[in-house]
Amino acid sequence: MGNIGQTITTNEGSIRRQPLPKTKIDALVRRHGRKDSVDLLRVMIKEEFPDRIAVVTSFGAESAVLLDVVAQVSLDTPVIFLETGKHFPETLAYRKRLVEHLGLTDVRDQSPDLTEISRNDPNGKLWQVSPDHCCHIRKVVPLETALEPFDAWITGRKRFQSHDRAGLGTIESDGTHIKINPLVLWDATKVAKYFSARNLPKHPLVENGYPSIGCAPCTRAVESGDSLRAGRWSDSEKTECGIHKSVCAR
């Protein structure tokens, strides 16, 4: 498949992608929507989007599964990590360990713009007063920048993780990029079995009651019986950081 999204140059000189035609997404779904995780990623990485697809990962509780599947297809697939400056030290240590364990060769840290941080979050406490704004400048905008060279990106989202994700498809669009969710039908049991079968290292916070791990200030351990993502932004109604809400469709 040729380049998915057309681009235009704005008056300011920046590059902006045009919205994707629905027919292109539908065609991909018809051809590949029923493939298993490894086969789906193989065709997306090797055939549909060679050199134009990246993985986006948080190096969180379940990230090893997606990265291991990707590694079986191609060790040099670009892996984008949003280095927000607010991660747990355990996450940064786990990132290093997992990259070495899997042999990934193209891991890219994408940090927020320091000028924007100085202007909008000079004391580092924006997460307390406006978590949406904090996520926007530390995650959403940096991801837009990181994805500029690519036509598609791969996520580890799964339907069982939350009500918001219950209707996810395997192949979808965020507006200007194709988004691939190869693990969308996996459940918690399958994830656990895969960790064991592949001898994957676990994030050190998982054993301390963190089944979903984001930035340290906005993540807490969960209680027995809580939902998987109950520890994320638990003092607000916020349930997602915003990167999966058509972040590139501006």
Residue pairs with C-beta under 8 A, 6 or more apart in sequence:
1 24
1 28
1 48
1 49
3 52
3 151
4 20
4 24
4 49
4 52
4 151
4 152
4 177
4 178
5 17
5 18
5 20
5 151
5 176
5 177
6 17
6 18
7 15
7 16
7 17
7 18
8 15
8 16
8 17
8 18
9 15
9 16
10 16
15 148
16 250
17 176
17 177
17 248
18 176
19 175
19 176
19 249
20 173
20 175
20 176
20 177
20 178
22 173
24 178
25 171
25 172
25 173
25 178
28 48
28 171
28 178
29 169
29 170
29 171
32 40
32 43
32 44
32 48
32 170
32 171
33 169
33 170
33 171
35 43
37 69
37 182
37 183
37 186
38 69
38 72
38 73
40 170
40 180
40 182
41 69
41 70
41 73
41 154
41 180
41 182
42 73
44 53
44 152
44 154
44 180
45 53
45 70
45 73
45 74
45 77
46 73
46 74
48 152
49 150
49 151
49 152
49 178
52 149
52 150
52 151
52 152
53 77
53 78
53 150
53 151
53 152
53 153
53 154
53 180
54 77
54 78
54 79
54 80
54 108
54 146
54 147
54 150
54 152
54 153
54 154
55 66
55 67
55 70
55 77
55 78
55 79
55 80
55 153
55 154
56 80
56 82
56 143
56 146
56 147
56 153
56 154
56 155
56 243
57 63
57 66
57 67
57 79
57 80
57 81
57 156
58 81
58 82
58 91
58 213
58 214
59 81
59 91
59 94
59 95
59 98
59 203
60 91
60 203
60 212
60 213
60 214
61 202
61 203
61 205
61 206
61 210
61 211
61 212
61 213
62 156
62 158
62 191
63 98
63 156
63 203
64 98
64 102
64 195
64 200
64 201
64 202
64 203
65 156
65 183
65 186
65 191
65 194
65 195
65 200
66 154
66 155
66 156
66 182
66 183
67 79
67 98
67 102
67 104
68 102
68 194
68 198
68 200
69 182
69 183
70 77
70 79
70 154
71 102
71 103
71 104
75 102
75 103
75 104
75 105
76 105
76 106
77 106
78 106
78 108
78 150
79 99
79 104
79 106
79 107
79 108
80 108
80 110
80 143
80 146
80 147
80 153
81 95
81 107
81 108
81 109
81 110
82 110
82 138
82 139
82 142
82 143
82 146
82 243
83 109
83 110
83 111
84 111
84 112
84 138
84 139
84 215
85 111
85 112
85 117
85 124
85 138
86 127
86 138
86 215
86 216
86 217
86 218
87 215
87 216
88 205
88 213
88 216
88 219
90 203
90 204
90 205
91 203
91 205
91 213
93 204
94 201
94 203
94 204
95 107
97 201
98 104
98 201
99 107
101 200
101 201
108 146
110 142
110 143
110 145
110 146
111 142
112 137
112 138
112 141
112 142
113 137
113 141
113 142
116 137
116 141
117 137
117 138
120 126
120 133
120 137
121 134
121 137
126 133
126 134
126 137
127 134
127 215
127 217
127 218
128 217
131 218
131 233
131 236
131 238
132 238
132 242
135 241
135 242
135 243
136 242
138 215
139 241
139 242
139 243
140 241
140 242
140 243
140 247
143 243
143 247
143 248
144 247
144 248
144 250
147 153
147 177
147 248
150 177
151 177
151 178
152 177
152 178
152 179
152 180
153 177
153 178
153 179
153 180
154 179
154 180
154 181
154 182
155 179
155 180
155 181
155 244
156 181
156 183
157 165
157 168
157 181
157 183
157 184
157 244
158 165
158 168
158 181
158 183
158 184
158 185
158 186
158 187
158 191
159 165
159 166
159 167
159 168
159 184
159 185
160 186
160 187
160 188
160 228
161 212
161 228
161 229
162 227
162 228
162 229
162 239
164 239
164 240
168 181
168 184
169 181
169 184
170 180
170 181
170 182
170 184
170 185
171 178
171 179
171 180
171 181
172 178
172 179
172 181
173 179
174 244
174 246
174 247
174 248
174 249
175 246
175 248
175 249
176 248
176 249
177 248
179 244
183 191
186 194
188 228
194 200
195 202
203 210
203 213
205 213
206 213
208 221
209 221
209 222
209 223
209 231
210 219
210 220
210 221
210 222
210 231
211 222
211 228
211 229
211 231
212 219
212 222
212 228
212 229
212 231
212 232
213 219
214 232
214 241
218 232
218 233
219 231
219 232
220 231
220 234
221 231
222 228
222 230
222 231
223 230
229 239
232 238
232 239
233 239
